[in-house]
Amino acid sequence: MVDPLDVIASTGAAAFATDEKGHVTIWNRQAEELLGYPASQVLGKSCHDILHGMDVFGNQFCNRQCALTCIVERHETVRHFELDVRAESGETIPASFSIVVLPGPRPRQYTMIHFLERVDRQREASALIRRILTEQHAPPVSRPVAGDAPSEPTPTLTSRELQILRLLADGTSTQGIADSLFISVATTRNHVQNILRKLDVHSKLEAVSLALRTHLL
């Protein structure tokens, strides 16, 4: 079973963990730096009482009926999302979130790890406008002729690799993945190495985080 402390310790990103009741169980140094709350102030408290998260339209997102908890309990994947959260200073910080769910030792027990980073929406909006304007004025792109090789092929994951990546995102161990897909542990490890190589990352955690950020999963 994956230890949430090991997962959070292996990342350089701001991260915190909550249990199935939404109480904060881990709060790393980067989260302290981003939001200003020391770990001693937030551990054991409800996540919504700290973040006061609002969606990009200004609607209250974080509350006692946590939407993320409902998604996890329906056994669905939590997609990458953005919220405006409240820092200890009272400042509103736009942040992007990626979620990894690790099952606990008993049924209905789990740890939800939140990876977050500050986003610059004005910069993103400017980049989007520039891209739209560029596409509008760009010359038409000719379709490749059958048999022609693309100059810079984009790495893609096979259906099996995507299956394994989804299981990694759920916190499934290498042995658990092998058992679930009826393949050997060695084959599972080979698939994982191919995923890391194709995504150009160095760890399973980086692969999951990248896949969630880019909506690959």
N, CA, C and O of each residue as an XYZ file, in Angstrom:
868
protein
N       0.842     -1.193      0.000
C       0.000      0.000      0.000
C       0.882      1.250      0.000
O       1.872      1.320      0.729
N       0.517      2.224     -0.817
C       1.306      3.443     -0.935
C       1.098      4.312      0.296
O      -0.034      4.507      0.739
N       2.195      4.837      0.851
C       2.126      5.713      2.014
C       1.959      7.151      1.538
O       2.802      7.644      0.789
N       0.879      7.849      1.959
C       0.680      9.239      1.534
C       1.854     10.140      1.878
O       2.167     11.066      1.129
N       2.512      9.877      3.013
C       3.667     10.687      3.392
C       4.782     10.570      2.361
O       5.434     11.558      2.025
N       4.998      9.346      1.857
C       6.033      9.138      0.840
C       5.679      9.873     -0.451
O       6.545     10.462     -1.098
N       4.392      9.831     -0.819
C       3.962     10.497     -2.052
C       4.185     11.992     -1.955
O       4.732     12.603     -2.873
N       3.760     12.589     -0.839
C       3.890     14.037     -0.684
C       5.349     14.443     -0.512
O       5.764     15.496     -0.996
N       6.131     13.607      0.179
C       7.546     13.927      0.386
C       8.332     13.899     -0.916
O       9.370     14.551     -1.028
N       7.842     13.143     -1.908
C       8.585     12.986     -3.159
C       8.282     14.085     -4.171
O       8.855     14.095     -5.260
N       7.392     15.005     -3.827
C       7.053     16.070     -4.758
C       7.605     17.401     -4.281
O       7.748     17.628     -3.080
N       7.912     18.274     -5.219
C       8.340     19.617     -4.854
C       7.190     20.603     -4.890
O       7.378     21.798     -4.663
N       5.985     20.092     -5.179
C       4.815     20.958     -5.295
C       4.141     21.140     -3.946
O       4.342     20.353     -3.021
N       3.335     22.197     -3.852
C       2.483     22.368     -2.676
C       1.482     21.227     -2.660
O       0.853     20.932     -3.676
N       1.332     20.585     -1.509
C       0.439     19.433     -1.427
C      -0.073     19.262     -0.007
O       0.610     19.591      0.963
N      -1.286     18.742      0.092
C      -1.820     18.354      1.396
C      -2.738     17.158      1.202
O      -3.183     16.875      0.090
N      -3.014     16.465      2.289
C      -3.844     15.271      2.227
C      -5.020     15.408      3.185
O      -4.912     16.026      4.244
N      -6.147     14.815      2.789
C      -7.316     14.759      3.656
C      -7.791     13.315      3.757
O      -7.545     12.505      2.864
N      -8.474     13.003      4.853
C      -9.053     11.668      4.981
C     -10.446     11.656      4.362
O     -10.888     12.647      3.782
N     -11.139     10.512      4.494
C     -12.444     10.381      3.858
C     -13.493     11.320      4.439
O     -14.555     11.508      3.845
N     -13.200     11.916      5.606
C     -14.131     12.872      6.207
C     -13.779     14.320      5.878
O     -14.445     15.248      6.337
N     -12.727     14.507      5.078
C     -12.344     15.845      4.670
C     -11.447     16.566      5.647
O     -11.240     17.772      5.514
N     -10.902     15.852      6.639
C     -10.002     16.477      7.608
C      -8.560     16.426      7.089
O      -8.120     15.415      6.541
N      -7.848     17.518      7.269
C      -6.469     17.597      6.796
C      -5.575     16.721      7.663
O      -5.559     16.850      8.887
N      -4.831     15.824      7.013
C      -3.944     14.908      7.731
C      -2.459     15.184      7.461
O      -1.606     14.848      8.282
N      -2.156     15.793      6.316
C      -0.777     16.139      5.960
C      -0.814     17.512      5.292
O      -1.717     17.808      4.509
N       0.174     18.341      5.608
C       0.252     19.692      5.018
C       1.736     20.000      4.857
O       2.435     20.216      5.846
N       2.222     20.022      3.613
C       3.673     20.136      3.455
C       4.161     21.590      3.479
O       3.368     22.531      3.505
N       5.474     21.741      3.468
C       6.089     23.063      3.600
C       5.704     23.960      2.427
O       5.491     25.158      2.609
N       5.614     23.395      1.238
C       5.264     24.202      0.066
C       3.839     24.733      0.165
O       3.550     25.833     -0.308
N       2.943     23.951      0.781
C       1.575     24.441      0.998
C       1.583     25.598      1.995
O       0.830     26.561      1.851
N       2.443     25.492      3.006
C       2.588     26.599      3.968
C       3.044     27.862      3.248
O       2.531     28.951      3.505
N       4.018     27.710      2.340
C       4.560     28.873      1.635
C       3.531     29.481      0.686
O       3.459     30.703      0.554
N       2.737     28.641      0.026
C       1.763     29.141     -0.941
C       0.580     29.822     -0.258
O       0.152     30.897     -0.677
N       0.050     29.189      0.800
C      -1.184     29.682      1.408
C      -0.972     30.402      2.735
O      -1.870     31.088      3.223
N       0.208     30.248      3.316
C       0.507     30.986      4.544
C       0.089     30.308      5.830
O       0.462     30.760      6.913
N      -0.678     29.234      5.737
C      -1.112     28.531      6.946
C      -0.025     27.560      7.400
O       0.399     26.723      6.603
N       0.442     27.634      8.642
C       1.376     26.616      9.133
C       0.621     25.310      9.366
O      -0.584     25.315      9.620
N       1.339     24.199      9.277
C       0.703     22.894      9.451
C      -0.012     22.794     10.798
O      -1.091     22.210     10.894
N       0.592     23.363     11.825
C      -0.006     23.274     13.161
C      -1.377     23.931     13.228
O      -2.170     23.620     14.117
N      -1.663     24.833     12.302
C      -2.932     25.562     12.312
C      -4.036     24.825     11.558
O      -5.218     25.081     11.789
N      -3.663     23.911     10.654
C      -4.670     23.298      9.788
C      -4.881     21.801     10.026
O      -5.944     21.274      9.696
N      -3.897     21.111     10.587
C      -4.025     19.662     10.758
C      -5.233     19.330     11.625
O      -5.429     19.911     12.692
N      -6.036     18.387     11.148
C      -7.226     17.966     11.879
C      -8.459     18.779     11.561
O      -9.563     18.396     11.948
N      -8.302     19.896     10.862
C      -9.450     20.737     10.524
C     -10.043     20.318      9.180
O      -9.393     19.651      8.374
N     -11.290     20.725      8.962
C     -11.940     20.433      7.687
C     -11.325     21.273      6.581
O     -11.057     22.461      6.757
N     -11.109     20.642      5.455
C     -10.489     21.307      4.315
C     -11.269     22.564      3.914
O     -10.669     23.598      3.618
N     -12.601     22.476      3.904
C     -13.395     23.611      3.427
C     -13.303     24.804      4.368
O     -13.476     25.944      3.937
N     -13.030     24.556      5.664
C     -12.892     25.661      6.608
C     -11.590     26.433      6.394
O     -11.444     27.560      6.867
N     -10.653     25.820      5.684
C      -9.358     26.461      5.439
C      -9.342     27.150      4.079
O      -8.979     28.322      3.974
N      -9.736     26.417      3.040
C      -9.587     26.931      1.687
C     -10.693     27.906      1.279
O     -10.436     28.866      0.553
N     -11.915     27.663      1.741
C     -13.057     28.489      1.323
C     -13.075     28.619     -0.198
O     -13.234     29.714     -0.737
N     -12.908     27.480     -0.884
C     -12.741     27.502     -2.333
C     -13.967     27.984     -3.092
O     -15.099     27.611     -2.781
N     -13.714     28.831     -4.107
C     -14.759     29.308     -5.008
C     -14.383     28.876     -6.417
O     -13.206     28.883     -6.780
N     -15.394     28.495     -7.222
C     -15.071     28.151     -8.600
C     -14.795     29.418     -9.402
O     -14.926     30.527     -8.884
N     -14.413     29.250    -10.673
C     -13.994     30.396    -11.480
C     -15.144     31.353    -11.776
O     -14.918     32.458    -12.267
N     -16.383     30.933    -11.479
C     -17.540     31.796    -11.684
C     -17.963     32.495    -10.393
O     -18.940     33.244    -10.380
N     -17.223     32.249     -9.304
C     -17.538     32.900     -8.040
C     -18.517     32.146     -7.170
O     -18.988     32.681     -6.166
N     -18.838     30.894     -7.538
C     -19.746     30.085     -6.722
C     -18.973     29.357     -5.628
O     -17.838     28.929     -5.838
N     -19.597     29.221     -4.457
C     -18.968     28.496     -3.362
C     -18.797     27.034     -3.750
O     -19.774     26.354     -4.064
N     -17.568     26.551     -3.731
C     -17.293     25.154     -4.091
C     -17.028     24.301     -2.858
O     -17.571     23.205     -2.723
N     -16.187     24.813     -1.956
C     -15.829     24.051     -0.762
C     -16.899     24.231      0.317
O     -17.189     25.353      0.734
N     -17.472     23.131      0.759
C     -18.454     23.156      1.837
C     -18.497     21.786      2.490
O     -17.703     20.907      2.153
N     -19.418     21.605      3.418
C     -19.488     20.332      4.158
C     -19.802     19.156      3.232
O     -19.342     18.038      3.464
N     -20.586     19.411      2.183
C     -20.886     18.363      1.215
C     -19.849     18.427      0.095
O     -20.131     18.917     -0.998
N     -18.659     17.932      0.380
C     -17.534     18.076     -0.548
C     -17.818     17.351     -1.867
O     -18.109     16.155     -1.889
N     -17.725     18.103     -2.955
C     -17.966     17.516     -4.280
C     -16.935     16.445     -4.606
O     -17.260     15.445     -5.246
N     -15.686     16.650     -4.168
C     -14.637     15.667     -4.459
C     -14.919     14.347     -3.739
O     -14.723     13.270     -4.302
N     -15.379     14.440     -2.494
C     -15.722     13.235     -1.737
C     -16.821     12.456     -2.446
O     -16.765     11.229     -2.535
N     -17.820     13.176     -2.951
C     -18.915     12.512     -3.664
C     -18.400     11.803     -4.911
O     -18.835     10.694     -5.217
N     -17.473     12.438     -5.634
C     -16.919     11.831     -6.842
C     -16.150     10.556     -6.495
O     -16.306      9.526     -7.151
N     -15.312     10.640     -5.448
C     -14.512      9.479     -5.052
C     -15.412      8.334     -4.605
O     -15.161      7.178     -4.947
N     -16.455      8.645     -3.846
C     -17.338      7.588     -3.344
C     -18.176      6.960     -4.454
O     -18.715      5.866     -4.285
N     -18.286      7.647     -5.583
C     -18.935      7.044     -6.758
C     -17.921      6.263     -7.602
O     -18.251      5.731     -8.663
N     -16.674      6.207     -7.103
C     -15.592      5.487     -7.784
C     -15.303      6.096     -9.156
O     -14.996      5.387    -10.114
N     -15.408      7.422     -9.228
C     -15.085      8.139    -10.459
C     -13.736      8.840    -10.295
O     -13.271      9.058     -9.177
N     -13.126      9.183    -11.407
C     -11.848      9.874    -11.381
C     -12.067     11.368    -11.179
O     -12.914     11.973    -11.836
N     -11.299     11.961    -10.266
C     -11.366     13.406    -10.057
C     -10.479     14.076    -11.098
O      -9.266     13.866    -11.119
N     -11.083     14.872    -11.949
C     -10.338     15.543    -13.012
C      -9.627     16.783    -12.478
O      -9.964     17.318    -11.422
N      -8.634     17.219    -13.246
C      -7.926     18.464    -12.924
C      -8.921     19.617    -12.915
O      -9.812     19.672    -13.762
N      -8.777     20.543    -11.959
C      -9.700     21.676    -11.877
C      -8.987     22.880    -11.253
O      -7.872     22.767    -10.745
N      -9.655     24.026    -11.305
C      -9.113     25.245    -10.714
C     -10.113     25.839     -9.728
O     -11.326     25.748     -9.918
N      -9.577     26.451     -8.668
C     -10.394     27.131     -7.659
C      -9.695     28.415     -7.244
O      -8.480     28.551     -7.385
N     -10.476     29.350     -6.733
C      -9.927     30.489     -6.009
C      -9.975     30.143     -4.530
O     -11.055     29.910     -3.988
N      -8.828     30.107     -3.871
C      -8.775     29.722     -2.458
C      -8.271     30.890     -1.617
O      -7.623     31.808     -2.119
N      -8.584     30.831     -0.336
C      -8.234     31.926      0.554
C      -6.940     31.621      1.305
O      -6.821     30.587      1.962
N      -5.986     32.522      1.200
C      -4.730     32.386      1.935
C      -4.923     32.869      3.366
O      -5.940     33.486      3.681
N      -3.968     32.595      4.220
C      -4.031     33.004      5.629
C      -4.105     34.519      5.751
O      -4.687     35.038      6.703
N      -3.520     35.229      4.796
C      -3.527     36.695      4.804
C      -4.873     37.272      4.393
O      -5.105     38.472      4.542
N      -5.769     36.421      3.872
C      -7.037     36.891      3.350
C      -7.022     37.063      1.847
O      -8.067     37.278      1.233
N      -5.836     36.969      1.245
C      -5.705     37.103     -0.206
C      -6.379     35.930     -0.906
O      -6.314     34.795     -0.436
N      -7.023     36.213     -2.028
C      -7.595     35.157     -2.857
C      -6.557     34.707     -3.870
O      -6.014     35.520     -4.619
N      -6.285     33.409     -3.889
C      -5.253     32.861     -4.765
C      -5.887     31.904     -5.772
O      -6.496     30.912     -5.369
N      -5.758     32.177     -7.078
C      -6.221     31.204     -8.080
C      -5.250     30.038     -8.138
O      -4.046     30.232     -8.306
N      -5.766     28.846     -8.002
C      -4.896     27.668     -7.945
C      -5.466     26.528     -8.771
O      -6.681     26.341     -8.852
N      -4.571     25.776     -9.378
C      -4.968     24.566    -10.098
C      -4.730     23.370     -9.185
O      -3.762     23.334     -8.426
N      -5.622     22.396     -9.269
C      -5.567     21.223     -8.400
C      -5.492     19.945     -9.230
O      -6.166     19.802    -10.250
N      -4.651     19.022     -8.763
C      -4.640     17.654     -9.263
C      -4.802     16.749     -8.055
O      -4.193     16.984     -7.011
N      -5.613     15.725     -8.191
C      -5.979     14.879     -7.057
C      -5.512     13.445     -7.292
O      -5.687     12.894     -8.379
N      -4.924     12.856     -6.272
C      -4.589     11.430     -6.278
C      -5.256     10.795     -5.069
O      -5.123     11.293     -3.951
N      -5.968      9.706     -5.286
C      -6.692      9.025     -4.205
C      -5.980      7.717     -3.875
O      -5.749      6.882     -4.750
N      -5.637      7.554     -2.602
C      -4.977      6.330     -2.143
C      -5.927      5.571     -1.222
O      -6.391      6.132     -0.230
N      -6.228      4.311     -1.525
C      -7.140      3.544     -0.670
C      -6.528      3.278      0.698
O      -5.313      3.129      0.827
N      -7.381      3.220      1.718
C      -6.941      2.955      3.078
C      -6.986      1.483      3.409
O      -7.314      0.666      2.548
N      -6.659      1.123      4.654
C      -6.613     -0.286      5.042
C      -7.990     -0.931      5.191
O      -8.105     -2.157      5.179
N      -9.034     -0.114      5.330
C     -10.388     -0.652      5.509
C     -11.304     -0.126      4.409
O     -11.018      0.900      3.791
N     -12.408     -0.838      4.169
C     -13.368     -0.359      3.165
C     -13.844      1.056      3.494
O     -14.054      1.397      4.658
N     -14.011      1.879      2.445
C     -14.510      3.249      2.560
C     -13.509      4.180      3.236
O     -13.832      5.331      3.527
N     -12.294      3.689      3.487
C     -11.236      4.564      3.990
C     -10.299      4.907      2.832
O      -9.948      4.049      2.022
N      -9.910      6.161      2.774
C      -8.981      6.573      1.714
C      -8.336      7.889      2.108
O      -8.822      8.612      2.978
N      -7.240      8.174      1.448
C      -6.564      9.467      1.591
C      -6.605     10.169      0.246
O      -6.269      9.580     -0.781
N      -7.016     11.426      0.256
C      -7.076     12.215     -0.966
C      -5.931     13.238     -0.930
O      -5.920     14.138     -0.090
N      -4.990     13.092     -1.835
C      -3.852     14.008     -1.892
C      -4.145     15.100     -2.913
O      -4.477     14.825     -4.066
N      -4.013     16.348     -2.462
C      -4.265     17.510     -3.316
C      -2.916     18.137     -3.692
O      -2.173     18.577     -2.815
N      -2.605     18.177     -4.969
C      -1.441     18.917     -5.458
C      -1.972     20.232     -6.035
O      -2.889     20.229     -6.857
N      -1.395     21.350     -5.603
C      -1.902     22.628     -6.085
C      -0.761     23.565     -6.445
O       0.333     23.497     -5.884
N      -1.046     24.428     -7.383
C      -0.082     25.456     -7.762
C      -0.833     26.705     -8.183
O      -1.940     26.646     -8.718
N      -0.198     27.828     -7.926
C      -0.803     29.111     -8.287
C      -0.838     29.253     -9.804
O       0.101     28.853    -10.492
N      -1.921     29.823    -10.322
C      -2.034     30.029    -11.761
C      -2.221     31.515    -12.043
O      -2.748     32.262    -11.219
N      -1.779     31.919    -13.219
C      -1.922     33.304    -13.665
C      -2.975     33.308    -14.772
O      -2.657     33.077    -15.938
N      -4.232     33.571    -14.399
C      -5.312     33.484    -15.387
C      -5.207     34.564    -16.449
O      -5.601     34.354    -17.597
N      -4.681     35.708    -16.074
C      -4.524     36.775    -17.069
C      -3.530     36.343    -18.140
O      -3.739     36.577    -19.330
N      -2.442     35.709    -17.698
C      -1.449     35.228    -18.663
C      -2.033     34.122    -19.534
O      -1.784     34.073    -20.738
N      -2.827     33.217    -18.906
C      -3.445     32.133    -19.661
C      -4.425     32.683    -20.695
O      -4.482     32.208    -21.830
N      -5.208     33.708    -20.277
C      -6.170     34.300    -21.203
C      -5.450     34.970    -22.368
O      -5.888     34.863    -23.513
N      -4.338     35.666    -22.076
C      -3.571     36.329    -23.130
C      -2.993     35.305    -24.098
O      -2.994     35.515    -25.311
N      -2.498     34.197    -23.556
C      -1.932     33.144    -24.401
C      -3.011     32.535    -25.293
O      -2.766     32.234    -26.462
N      -4.215     32.355    -24.727
C      -5.319     31.792    -25.502
C      -5.701     32.725    -26.644
O      -5.920     32.280    -27.771
N      -5.781     34.036    -26.347
C      -6.122     35.011    -27.378
C      -5.071     35.007    -28.481
O      -5.402     35.036    -29.667
N      -3.783     34.969    -28.073
C      -2.714     34.945    -29.072
C      -2.816     33.700    -29.950
O      -2.618     33.770    -31.163
N      -3.125     32.567    -29.331
C      -3.220     31.329    -30.106
C      -4.382     31.386    -31.095
O      -4.253     30.948    -32.238
N      -5.528     31.931    -30.647
C      -6.691     32.043    -31.538
C      -6.379     32.950    -32.721
O      -6.694     32.629    -33.867
N      -5.741     34.112    -32.420
C      -5.392     35.041    -33.496
C      -4.397     34.419    -34.462
O      -4.502     34.616    -35.672
N      -3.435     33.671    -33.941
C      -2.440     33.013    -34.785
C      -3.102     31.992    -35.701
O      -2.784     31.906    -36.887
N      -4.040     31.210    -35.130
C      -4.719     30.186    -35.924
C      -5.585     30.822    -37.010
O      -5.709     30.286    -38.111
N      -6.187     31.980    -36.684
C      -7.034     32.645    -37.665
C      -6.233     33.135    -38.866
O      -6.739     33.146    -39.988
N      -4.970     33.546    -38.632
C      -4.155     34.109    -39.709
C      -3.152     33.108    -40.276
O      -2.392     33.433    -41.188
N      -3.151     31.930    -39.751
C      -2.190     30.934    -40.238
C      -2.650     30.374    -41.575
O      -3.854     30.246    -41.800
N      -1.719     30.033    -42.475
C      -2.107     29.413    -43.741
C      -2.669     28.025    -43.487
O      -2.299     27.371    -42.511
N      -3.563     27.571    -44.363
C      -4.140     26.233    -44.160
C      -3.064     25.157    -44.147
O      -2.091     25.213    -44.899
N      -3.262     24.196    -43.292
C      -2.304     23.107    -43.153
C      -2.743     21.960    -44.039
O      -3.873     21.481    -43.938
N      -1.846     21.521    -44.909
C      -2.179     20.413    -45.805
C      -2.209     19.121    -45.018
O      -1.416     18.906    -44.101
N      -3.140     18.268    -45.396
C      -3.257     16.971    -44.737
C      -2.125     16.054    -45.194
O      -1.745     16.075    -46.365
N      -1.582     15.243    -44.272
C      -0.494     14.349    -44.672
C      -0.965     13.305    -45.674
O      -2.069     12.771    -45.563
N      -0.125     13.027    -46.638
C      -0.422     11.999    -47.621
C      -0.136     10.645    -47.008
O       0.832     10.479    -46.265
N      -0.986      9.673    -47.323
C      -0.795      8.333    -46.774
C       0.618      7.862    -47.083
O       1.088      7.956    -48.217
N       1.279      7.357    -46.058
C       2.641      6.860    -46.227
C       3.691      7.855    -45.801
O       4.832      7.476    -45.536
N       3.316      9.167    -45.728
C       4.272     10.174    -45.280
C       4.433     10.096    -43.776
O       3.442      9.963    -43.059
N       5.635     10.174    -43.292
C       5.894     10.141    -41.852
C       5.868     11.557    -41.304
O       6.476     12.446    -41.900
N       5.187     11.799    -40.194
C       5.193     13.139    -39.609
C       6.590     13.512    -39.154
O       7.363     12.661    -38.713
N       6.909     14.815    -39.270
C       8.258     15.259    -38.940
C       8.538     15.145    -37.449
O       9.657     14.811    -37.057
N       7.531     15.420    -36.602
C       7.714     15.346    -35.156
C       6.547     14.587    -34.529
O       5.623     15.210    -34.005
N       6.570     13.264    -34.573
C       5.443     12.484    -34.052
C       5.228     12.739    -32.563
O       6.179     12.811    -31.784
N       3.970     12.872    -32.190
C       3.626     13.088    -30.785
C       3.474     11.742    -30.088
O       2.700     10.901    -30.544
N       4.199     11.520    -28.988
C       4.086     10.238    -28.284
C       2.664     10.030    -27.784
O       2.058     10.939    -27.216
N       2.141      8.846    -27.994
C       0.807      8.509    -27.501
C       0.896      7.240    -26.676
O       1.764      6.395    -26.895
N      -0.020      7.121    -25.720
C      -0.058      5.933    -24.887
C      -1.029      4.919    -25.470
O      -2.077      5.282    -26.004
N      -0.672      3.656    -25.364
C      -1.566      2.597    -25.808
C      -2.719      2.467    -24.815
O      -2.680      3.023    -23.717
N      -3.743      1.723    -25.223
C      -4.893      1.527    -24.326
C      -4.459      0.816    -23.048
O      -4.982      1.105    -21.972
N      -3.519     -0.100    -23.154
C      -3.025     -0.802    -21.963
C      -2.276      0.166    -21.047
O      -2.442      0.119    -19.828
N      -1.456      1.039    -21.626
C      -0.713      2.011    -20.821
C      -1.655      2.985    -20.132
O      -1.407      3.391    -18.997
N      -2.737      3.364    -20.811
C      -3.723      4.236    -20.183
C      -4.419      3.524    -19.029
O      -4.695      4.134    -17.996
N      -4.706      2.221    -19.203
C      -5.289      1.446    -18.104
C      -4.380      1.475    -16.886
O      -4.834      1.689    -15.762
N      -3.102      1.260    -17.120
C      -2.129      1.216    -16.025
C      -1.993      2.598    -15.394
O      -1.880      2.708    -14.173
N      -2.001      3.647    -16.203
C      -1.895      5.000    -15.670
C      -3.095      5.331    -14.788
O      -2.938      5.978    -13.753
N      -4.287      4.896    -15.181
C      -5.482      5.124    -14.358
C      -5.356      4.391    -13.026
O      -5.728      4.930    -11.983
N      -4.838      3.179    -13.054
C      -4.664      2.418    -11.814
C      -3.615      3.070    -10.924
O      -3.759      3.080     -9.702
N      -2.565      3.613    -11.523
C      -1.557      4.339    -10.738
C      -2.188      5.553    -10.063
O      -1.889      5.854     -8.907
N      -3.060      6.245    -10.790
C      -3.728      7.418    -10.230
C      -4.625      7.039     -9.057
O      -4.861      7.852     -8.163
N      -5.123      5.804     -9.059
C      -5.959      5.327     -7.956
C      -5.125      4.804     -6.789
O      -5.671      4.355     -5.782
N      -3.796      4.864     -6.928
C      -2.932      4.414     -5.846
C      -2.675      2.926     -5.833
O      -2.213      2.391     -4.825
N      -2.961      2.240     -6.930
C      -2.784      0.792     -6.995
C      -1.298      0.439     -7.095
O      -0.558      1.068     -7.851
N      -0.871     -0.550     -6.346
C       0.522     -0.982     -6.358
C       0.838     -1.738     -7.647
O      -0.060     -2.104     -8.406
N       2.139     -1.965     -7.881
C       2.545     -2.727     -9.065
C       1.930     -4.117     -9.056
O       1.432     -4.587    -10.079
N       1.963     -4.778     -7.897
C       1.362     -6.108     -7.793
C      -0.139     -6.044     -8.024
O      -0.714     -6.911     -8.681
N      -0.771     -5.005     -7.474
C      -2.216     -4.853     -7.642
C      -2.592     -4.641     -9.097
O      -3.599     -5.168     -9.569
N      -1.768     -3.856     -9.818
C      -2.028     -3.643    -11.244
C      -1.891     -4.953    -12.003
O      -2.723     -5.283    -12.849
N      -0.834     -5.695    -11.695
C      -0.613     -6.975    -12.361
C      -1.784     -7.927    -12.131
O      -2.253     -8.580    -13.064
N      -2.255     -8.004    -10.880
C      -3.383     -8.881    -10.561
C      -4.657     -8.421    -11.257
O      -5.432     -9.237    -11.755
N      -4.867     -7.105    -11.288
C      -6.091     -6.563    -11.875
C      -6.163     -6.807    -13.374
O      -7.239     -7.056    -13.918
N      -4.994     -6.732    -14.050
C      -4.974     -6.858    -15.510
C      -4.537     -8.251    -15.974
O      -4.425     -8.509    -17.173
N      -4.291     -9.145    -15.006
C      -3.903    -10.528    -15.311
C      -2.627    -10.577    -16.149
O      -2.527    -11.313    -17.130
N      -1.655     -9.767    -15.726
C      -0.349     -9.785    -16.368
C       0.711     -9.951    -15.281
O       0.408     -9.837    -14.093
N       1.936    -10.217    -15.681
C       2.993    -10.416    -14.698
C       3.482     -9.070    -14.151
O       3.263     -8.018    -14.750
N       4.148     -9.140    -12.997
C       4.727     -7.935    -12.406
C       5.793     -7.352    -13.338
O       5.890     -6.134    -13.486
N       6.585     -8.214    -13.958
C       7.635     -7.754    -14.870
C       7.035     -7.006    -16.059
O       7.554     -5.971    -16.479
N       5.932     -7.543    -16.599
C       5.263     -6.868    -17.717
C       4.708     -5.522    -17.271
O       4.769     -4.536    -18.005
N       4.165     -5.496    -16.058
C       3.631     -4.243    -15.520
C       4.734     -3.201    -15.417
O       4.541     -2.048    -15.802
N       5.887     -3.601    -14.900
C       7.010     -2.670    -14.760
C       7.474     -2.162    -16.127
O       7.828     -0.992    -16.270
N       7.469     -3.043    -17.126
C       7.857     -2.619    -18.468
C       6.893     -1.566    -19.008
O       7.313     -0.587    -19.625
N       5.593     -1.774    -18.769
C       4.598     -0.801    -19.214
C       4.814      0.535    -18.501
O       4.726      1.594    -19.123
N       5.093      0.487    -17.205
C       5.310      1.718    -16.437
C       6.522      2.468    -16.978
O       6.482      3.690    -17.121
N       7.593      1.748    -17.277
C       8.791      2.398    -17.823
C       8.496      3.032    -19.178
O       9.021      4.102    -19.489
N       7.661      2.383    -19.987
C       7.286      2.959    -21.275
C       6.477      4.240    -21.085
O       6.645      5.209    -21.826
N       5.596      4.232    -20.080
C       4.792      5.425    -19.782
C       5.700      6.578    -19.380
O       5.545      7.695    -19.876
N       6.649      6.313    -18.483
C       7.566      7.355    -18.029
C       8.378      7.911    -19.190
O       8.597      9.118    -19.295
N       8.822      7.002    -20.065
C       9.629      7.439    -21.212
C       8.794      8.296    -22.164
O       9.255      9.344    -22.618
N       7.586      7.866    -22.466
C       6.751      8.606    -23.410
C       6.334      9.971    -22.869
O       6.248     10.941    -23.623
N       6.075     10.047    -21.562
C       5.659     11.317    -20.960
C       6.851     12.176    -20.556
O       6.684     13.321    -20.135
N       8.061     11.616    -20.686
C       9.289     12.344    -20.349
C       9.287     12.794    -18.890
O       9.573     13.951    -18.583
N       8.958     11.855    -17.993
C       8.979     12.121    -16.555
C       9.841     11.059    -15.887
O      10.254     10.090    -16.523
N      10.109     11.252    -14.592
C      11.059     10.376    -13.906
C      10.443      9.518    -12.807
O      11.134      8.688    -12.216
N       9.159      9.704    -12.525
C       8.533      8.907    -11.472
C       7.058      8.694    -11.789
O       6.469      9.418    -12.591
N       6.473      7.683    -11.143
C       5.047      7.408    -11.341
C       4.203      8.577    -10.867
O       3.181      8.902    -11.472
N       4.636      9.213     -9.773
C       3.895     10.366     -9.267
C       3.885     11.496    -10.285
O       2.846     12.119    -10.504
N       5.035     11.773    -10.913
C       5.101     12.816    -11.939
C       4.197     12.460    -13.120
O       3.536     13.328    -13.691
N       4.176     11.178    -13.479
C       3.339     10.749    -14.605
C       1.864     10.984    -14.305
O       1.124     11.483    -15.153
N       1.438     10.619    -13.092
C       0.033     10.810    -12.707
C      -0.307     12.291    -12.665
O      -1.340     12.715    -13.183
N       0.571     13.076    -12.043
C       0.325     14.509    -11.931
C       0.222     15.157    -13.312
O      -0.666     15.978    -13.545
N       1.126     14.794    -14.232
C       1.102     15.343    -15.591
C      -0.172     14.919    -16.317
O      -0.801     15.726    -17.002
N      -0.548     13.652    -16.165
C      -1.744     13.152    -16.846
C      -2.996     13.864    -16.365
O      -3.895     14.142    -17.159
N      -3.064     14.163    -15.066
C      -4.225     14.862    -14.534
C      -4.248     16.315    -14.990
O      -5.305     16.849    -15.323
N      -3.078     16.956    -15.004
C      -3.012     18.365    -15.410
C      -3.388     18.546    -16.883
O      -3.999     19.548    -17.257
N      -3.020     17.570    -17.713
C      -3.228     17.707    -19.147
C      -4.475     16.959    -19.631
O      -4.690     16.820    -20.835
N      -5.291     16.479    -18.693
C      -6.538     15.787    -19.018
C      -6.281     14.525    -19.841
O      -7.138     14.101    -20.616
N      -5.103     13.929    -19.673
C      -4.828     12.673    -20.377
C      -5.706     11.556    -19.821
O      -6.102     10.644    -20.547
N      -6.008     11.640    -18.515
C      -6.888     10.647    -17.893
C      -8.313     11.167    -17.889
O      -9.218     10.485    -17.409
